[in-house]
Amino acid sequence: MPYKYFLGAVLLDKTGTGVTTVLTKTDNISDIFRVYPQELIGGRDVTLTEHREAGLRFRLDVRSVYWNSRLSHEHARIVSRIPKGAVVADVFAGIGPFAVPAARHRGCTVHANDLNPESYRFLVENAKLNGVDSLVLAHNLDGREFLEACGRMEPPPSVYIMNLPAISLAFLDAVPTGSVYAHCFTRGHKSHISASSEVGGGSVSTVSAQDDVCARVGAVLFPDLISLYPSAGMLPDGSLAEGPASEVARVAAEVRRRIPSIHVHEVRDVAPGKLMVCVQYIRENVVAPAAPQSPPRKRTQGSSGE
């Protein structure tokens, strides 16, 4: 980035005495612990900090754990929907932005899990810092291993939060029963945008975010849909595959019939053409598959993931 050290110096000078360190992100997240590659461009090389959100304190080291303040509204939205006193499973908990407020503000018992040892360490610390260490039970496991353990818990969790947008959908088949909130990315268009976009002077049909995500959930939970609708180009891990919008819509309609409670909430724009959403449904509320039908089967030349 040109003039990065000059920009760092300006930010230190103009943002007040509370700012002591300026970092810039140098690349996208690429490791399994969701840590941004960063470079120091101003101030002291000290990355341990404390953030305040929803009246709570969160300690973290921005070089070793994931944090995104732009998700504060989403943290509050989901926590407000959790029944008071519920048992919650936070599958990819990070340092506790869902787990700690669910325990503090809703009186929930939260089994909070993260694979990153540093996130686990700060999760434990933040639960103690906010006086909910008796309610937040921390785990340091792989997500699928943790979900298998949830099936053996007494009482079992009734709410599952899965905030790992790159791969959350691939874990949906391991959720036992309960209300599910799973975040993911989609390149489908937003609900208020027309299903056709002008490209190079012509109109190109694109799939909606709602249909894209519903169809991908179906590919994970109902493998029969992959063979019933081959031209939709779905993959069993729930990753994005580029099939015709009309075929993806057909799959999404069948998924909505099988899971009447399913809903896709648009969270925020991550980048041009990339939207973060939260798919919500009740795992028990699943209708049996319909009798096999014979939808149009147009072959495609391969597929591509997200």
Beta strands, then each sheet from edge to edge (+ up, - down):
strand 1: 21-25
strand 2: 38-43
strand 3: 48-53
strand 4: 56-61
strand 5: 87-90
strand 6: 109-113
strand 7: 136-139
strand 8: 159-162
strand 9: 179-186
strand 10: 196-199
strand 11: 202-205
strand 12: 263-271
strand 13: 274-282
sheet 1: 1+ 2-
sheet 2: 3+ 4-
sheet 3: 7+ 6+ 5+ 8+ 9+ 13- 12+
sheet 4: 10+ 11-
end
